[in-house]
Every structure is written in structure tokens, then in C-alpha cells.
Amino acid sequence: MQTNFTPEQLADPGIARANQILRSCVHCGFCTATCPTYQVLGDELDSPRGRIYLIKDMLEAGRPADEKTVKHIDRCLSCLACMTTCPSGVHYMHLVDHARAHIEKTYRRPPWPGRSRTSG
């Protein structure tokens, strides 16, 4: 996968590692066959490949996590079954861990589960 991080972003070791992981993904889709969340929900954004796109967009833009990204990252079970079928050896576990750390730093969760930040 092509990435577009700035030299300043790549000076951060976490972003540099995420960049390496993102660049190893070839979007083959083998991961979707072993991802239980994708198998149940059928939403591309709930597959490792879809989450990789969301993570890439969030990190490259240097923006805080948004509700959509958080929803799909939170749905990952971290079972890492996707890694067993990835022919490119994508270290998804490190990428999703980095994304979760970014989420915790930049996203304010609703005061109680099941309620969106925008509901009244």
C-alpha cells in the first residue's frame, strides 16, 4: 500500500512502524476469510483490510479519531486470525494497537456505552 506520511510524521517511531506495516499490505483480501467480525457483519470496514484503510487515513491526516473509525476499530476482537492467512506478513496486531493508543489519546468516548457523542 502506498503511504503519504510527511518526514515530520515519520520522525515519530510509532508512525514510522505503522508506515512499514501499512506498506506491506497488498489488499489481497485473504484476511477477510478468517476475520470473525467481517464474517458476521459483512461490512468491509469491519475487516482487517477495511480497518487498515481507516487507520491509514487517520494517521496520515494526523487527525483525531472520529466516531466511525472508533466503531470499526473497537469491533476488532484482536483474535489475529487475519495474520495467519496474510501472505504479505502484515503485522496487523501492532497496527491496531497503535490505532487504539491514538484513539485513547484523541477521542472522547460517550459517558456511557451505547450512546453516541451526538445524541441528546
Secondary structure by P-SEA (a helix, b strand, c coil): ccccccccccccaaaaaaaaaaaacccccccccccccccccccccccaaaaaaaaaaaaaacccccaaaaaaaaacccccccccccccccaaaaaaaaaaaaaaaccccccccccccccc
